[in-house]
């Protein structure tokens, strides 16, 4: 193949994606929607990212999923879902900053909030949900807390030490655990769609 033909073929079959600043070759929308949805999450170690992806799947994968650290432009979306991991009683800093920056926009578009935390379905988790909704200045149609997980190998040395002390005070073993269930997140995605549309 001649160089010129190779260049044309490469450009036309996908190589041209690298020329565009905001190309999204991996977006996947098996079920089109007349409304644009986004799920924005804050996470430290990835549990909330997984929950956000599974919630989108439960909605038929119609929602874009963004990490708050990406500082996404949310102005083009009709509906938003906001979720955070909880770390020592607080939501993720990057998500809190994004919420405060976009507050007038969020208060009109947020339809659901969720948290992923070790506390799972306790009264404390309910308080975290209420605090997240209050921060967004909304009364969402759906709220849910999910129990979290710990993978010790992922923790920073400081977080490892804090968690080790936390479990030691409670005379419990400090071990990896994973209580986040995909099926629960899928159900929450379905619930949000039913309540909004």
C-alpha positions in Angstrom: 0.0 0.0 0.0 1.3 3.4 -0.9 1.9 5.9 2.0 -0.7 8.3 0.7 -3.4 5.6 0.6 -2.4 4.3 4.0 -2.7 7.8 5.5 -6.2 8.3 3.9 -7.4 4.9 5.1 -6.1 5.4 8.6 -7.6 8.8 8.9 -11.0 7.7 7.6 -11.2 4.5 9.7 -10.5 5.9 13.1 -7.0 7.3 13.2 -8.5 10.7 12.8 -9.9 10.5 16.3 -6.6 11.6 17.7 -6.9 14.9 15.8 -9.9 16.0 17.7 -9.6 17.3 21.3 -12.9 15.8 22.6 -13.3 12.6 20.7 -15.4 10.0 22.6 -14.7 6.7 20.8 -15.7 4.6 23.8 -19.1 6.0 24.5 -21.8 3.4 24.6 -25.5 4.1 24.4 -27.4 0.9 23.6 -30.7 2.6 24.6 -31.3 6.1 23.3 -33.0 8.7 25.5 -34.7 11.9 24.7 -33.1 13.4 27.8 -29.4 13.7 28.5 -28.4 12.2 31.8 -25.1 12.4 33.7 -23.9 10.7 36.8 -21.1 12.6 38.6 -19.3 10.8 41.4 -16.5 11.5 43.9 -14.3 8.6 45.0 -11.0 7.9 46.7 -10.4 4.3 45.8 -13.0 3.4 43.1 -16.0 2.0 44.8 -18.1 4.9 43.9 -16.9 4.8 40.3 -18.2 1.2 40.0 -21.5 2.1 41.6 -22.0 5.0 39.2 -21.3 2.8 36.2 -23.7 0.1 37.5 -26.4 2.7 38.1 -26.1 3.9 34.5 -26.4 0.3 33.4 -29.6 0.0 35.4 -30.9 3.0 33.5 -30.1 1.2 30.2 -26.7 2.9 30.0 -28.2 6.2 28.9 -26.1 8.3 31.4 -22.6 9.6 30.9 -20.5 8.9 34.0 -18.0 11.5 35.2 -15.4 11.5 38.0 -15.7 14.9 39.7 -11.9 15.3 39.3 -12.5 15.7 35.6 -14.4 18.9 36.3 -17.0 18.1 33.6 -19.2 20.7 31.9 -22.7 19.7 33.1 -24.6 22.5 31.4 -25.8 20.4 28.4 -27.4 17.7 30.6 -31.1 17.6 31.4 -30.8 15.4 34.5 -28.0 14.7 37.0 -27.3 12.1 39.6 -24.7 12.9 42.2 -22.8 10.3 44.3 -20.0 10.3 46.7 -17.9 8.0 48.8 -17.8 8.9 52.5 -14.5 9.3 54.2 -14.5 10.1 57.9 -18.0 11.6 57.7 -17.4 13.8 54.7 -18.0 13.6 51.0 -15.1 13.6 48.5 -13.4 17.0 48.4 -13.3 17.1 44.5 -17.1 16.5 44.4 -17.8 19.1 47.0 -15.8 21.7 45.1 -17.6 20.8 41.8 -21.0 21.1 43.5 -20.2 24.5 45.0 -18.9 25.7 41.6 -22.1 24.6 39.8 -24.7 25.1 42.5 -27.3 27.2 40.5 -27.2 24.6 37.7 -27.3 21.5 40.0 -30.3 22.7 42.1 -32.4 22.6 38.9 -31.2 19.3 37.5 -30.2 16.8 40.3 -32.8 14.0 40.4 -31.0 11.5 42.7 -28.1 11.3 45.1 -26.3 8.3 46.5 -23.4 7.5 48.8 -21.1 4.5 49.1 -19.8 4.0 52.6 -18.9 1.3 55.0 -21.9 2.3 57.1 -24.2 1.0 54.4 -27.9 1.3 55.3 -27.5 2.7 58.8 -28.9 6.0 60.2 -25.5 7.5 59.7 -25.6 6.7 55.9 -29.1 8.4 55.8 -27.5 11.5 57.3 -24.8 11.5 54.7 -27.5 11.3 52.0 -29.4 14.2 53.5 -26.2 16.2 53.8 -25.4 15.6 50.1 -28.9 16.6 49.0 -28.7 19.7 51.2 -25.3 20.6 49.7 -26.9 20.4 46.2 -29.9 22.3 47.4 -32.3 19.7 46.1 -35.0 17.3 47.3 -34.2 14.4 45.0 -36.8 11.9 43.9 -34.4 9.1 44.8 -31.7 8.6 47.4 -29.7 5.5 48.2 -26.8 4.4 50.3 -24.7 1.4 49.4 -22.3 -0.5 51.7 -18.7 0.0 50.6 -15.5 -2.0 50.3 -11.9 -1.9 51.3 -8.9 -3.2 49.4 -6.0 -2.7 51.7 -3.4 -2.8 48.9 -5.0 0.4 47.4 -4.9 2.5 50.6 -2.3 5.2 51.0 0.0 4.7 54.0 -1.8 7.3 56.0 -5.3 5.8 55.2 -4.0 2.3 56.0 -2.8 3.5 59.4 -6.1 5.3 60.1 -8.2 2.2 59.1 -5.9 -0.1 61.1 -6.4 2.0 64.2 -10.2 2.2 63.6 -10.5 -1.6 63.6 -8.1 -2.0 66.4 -10.3 0.2 68.7 -13.3 -2.0 67.9 -11.4 -5.2 68.4 -12.2 -6.3 64.8 -9.8 -7.7 62.3 -8.7 -5.2 59.6 -9.3 -7.2 56.4 -10.3 -6.6 52.8 -14.1 -6.7 52.3 -16.5 -5.9 49.4 -20.1 -5.3 50.3 -21.0 -3.3 47.2 -23.5 -5.2 45.1 -24.0 -4.6 41.4 -27.6 -5.7 41.5 -28.4 -3.1 44.2 -27.0 -0.4 41.9 -28.8 -1.7 38.9 -32.1 -1.5 40.8 -31.4 2.0 41.9 -30.9 3.0 38.3 -34.2 1.5 37.4 -35.9 3.2 40.3 -34.5 6.6 39.2 -35.9 6.2 35.7 -39.3 5.1 36.9 -39.6 8.1 39.2 -38.3 10.7 36.8 -39.9 9.7 33.5 
